[in-house]
């Protein structure tokens, strides 16, 4: 069955009923928690406000843009290494490619795949062939770096320690089961997609841009050149 036969297969689907149910469920459970807390309702104020601030602290558009730019960084690094650049520029900052964190992985891949190298240093197809072999490894590196940066830059308003302490205090009063129901309702209503998924999809989109370019010399798509370069070993 063709899973890509309709536009909605690319756009995704949306159920207003599911959204309405999630919204209704959140408010019902939040009210139940509010009533159960009695004269300590302020704990719910703190908990929900801090959680929503944390969810909204890293905007989706910024994360998507970060994934896109990080892939551009790989393209630039590959091009710089391919052209034996001693000093290069990335994001208006001059740097030495050999000192980039990802350089050792790139150099190792280059040494293992001399067939992807071309005497013509303007041959971008070779660079894209490198990227195909390196993309998963680079994605791992980029995601780890993304987590480190986001953890380091996590805003004070999204104080995880305060959230955890507030959770414990509320659970002691109303029980862990009701708190879990509240957390599930918050996730279902306000976290439809994780920031990591947004970041990854952005890197994938940039990867797709590479795959659908054409080689200037052969007019072949890059994905066709990759397919042609793959050798399937037959089992004996």
N, C-alpha and C positions, 0 to 999 in steps of 0.2 A: 504494500500500500504506500502510495506517495504521501509523505507527511508534509510536503511543501507545495501543496496544490492551491492554497488560498492565501490571500494577503494576510489574513489573521494568523497564519502559521508563522509569519515573521513579526507581526505586530504584537502578538499575544492576545489573550482574551481577557475580558473584564466582566465580572458578575456584580451587578449592583446589589443583588440580594445578599451575596456573601459579605460585601462591604457593610451593608446595613446591619446584618447580623453581628459582625465583628464590632461595629460601633456600639450597638445596643448592649452586647455582652460586656464590653468594657465598662460602660456606665453602670450597669446593674451590679457587677462585681465590685467596682470601685465604691459604690454606695453601700454595699454589704460590708465591705471592709471599714468604711467610714463609720457606720453604725456600731460595728463590733469594737472599735477602738474607744468608744465612750468619750471620756474627757481628754483623751490623748490623740485627738484627730489631727493635731499639728504634725504628727509623724507621717501621716498620709500626704499632707501638703509638701513636706520636705522630700519624701520618697518619689512622688510623681514628678515634682518640678525638677529634681536632679536627674531622674531618668530621661525625661523628655529633652532636657538640655543636652544630655550625653548623646542621645539619638540624633539630635539636630546640630551637634557641634561641628561635625565634619560634613559639609554640604556635598550632596551627591555630584553636583556639577564639578566641584573642585577635585573630587576623587577621580572622576572620569577623565578630567583634563590631565591629572597626574599620570594616569596609566598611559595615555596617549604620548605625553612628553617623555616618559621613561623609555618607551619604544623608539622614539626619535633619537634618544641618547644612544641606544644600541646601534642604530643605523649609522649615526655619526662616528661612533667608536670603530665599527667595522670598516667604514670607509677610510678613516684615518690610519688604521693599522694596515689596511690593504695598500694604501698609497705610501706607506713607510713614513708617515708624518712624524717628525720629532716633537713639534709643538703644534697643537691644534686648538680650535675654539669651539666651545659648546655653551650655549645660552650666554653669549657675550663674555665668557670667561675663558682665558687661555689656560691650557693644561697640557701635560705630557701624557699621551695615551698609555704608555707603559706603566704609569702610576695609577691608572684607574683600577678600582677594586675588581672589575670583571676581566681585566686584561689577561690574567693567567689562564682562565678558562678559554678565552678567545685564542690565545697563542697555542694552547694545547690542541684545540680543534683544528687550527690552521696546519699545524705540523702533521696531524694525522690524515689530513685530506688535501694533499698537494694537487689533486685532480681538479679542485675548485679554483685554483689560481690561474690567472691569465696574464700574459705578457702585456696586454693592453690594460693599463691602469684606469682607463675610463670605462671599463666593462663592468657596469653595475650588476649585471646578471650574476657574476661571481660572488659579489657581496651578498646578494639575496640568497644564493645557495648556502652561503655560510650561515646566514640568519636562520634559515630553515633548520639546519642542524643544531643551532644553538638556542633556538627560541624557548624551548621548555626549560633548559638550564637557566637561561636569562630570566625567565618568568619567576622561577624559584628565588633567584637572587633579588629581583625587583620587589617581589611580594614581601620577603623578609625585611628589606630596606624600608618598604612602605609601613610595615608594622612598627618598626623601630622609630621612624619619624613621627607617626601618629601617636604612639605612646608617649614620646618625648614632648610632643606639642599638645597633648590632651588638655583642654581648657580647665581652669580651676572650677568653673561652674559645674563641670561633670566629675565631681569628686567621688571616685569609686569607693574610697574608704568610708565616706559618709553614707553612700548608698548601701553598702554592706552592713554597716552598723545599724542603720535605720531598719533594714530588712530583719535583722536579728531581734531588735526591740519589738517590732510589730509581730513577728512570728511568736514571740513569747506571750503576747497578749491574745492573739486571735488564732494561732496555730499555723504550722507550716503548710498545711494543705490549702488553706484559703489564700495564703500568700503566693503559692505556686499558681493557683487559678488566676490571681491578679497579674502575675508576670506573664502567663500565657496570653491573657487578654490584651495586655499592653503590646506584646510582640506581634500578635495577630492583627491588631489595629494600626500600629504605628511603624512596624518594621517589615515591609513587604519584600524588601530585597536587602541583602547584606552589603555593606560597603566594599567588602572584599570581592563580591560578585561584580559590583559596578566597576571596580578597578580592573579585574580580570577581563571583563568584556571589552573594556576600552583598549587593553593591550591586544586582545584578539582582533578587534576591528583594525588596528594599525597593521597587524600581521596580514590580515586579508588584503589591505591596500598593497602590501608588498607582493603577495601571491598573484594579484590580478593585473600587475604591471606587465608590459611587454618588453622583451629584450630588443634593443635598438637594431642589432645586427640580424637576428633571425626572425624577428617579429613574433616569436613564440611567447606565450604566457609564461610567467615564472613558475607557476604550478606545473605546467607541461614540462619545463626543463627539469624540475625536480623529479617528476614521474619518470622521465627518460633516464635520469641518473641512478634510479633505484634498481638494484639487482636482487631478484628474489632467488634465494638459494633453495634448490629442490632437495627434498629429503630422500636419502638413499634407502 
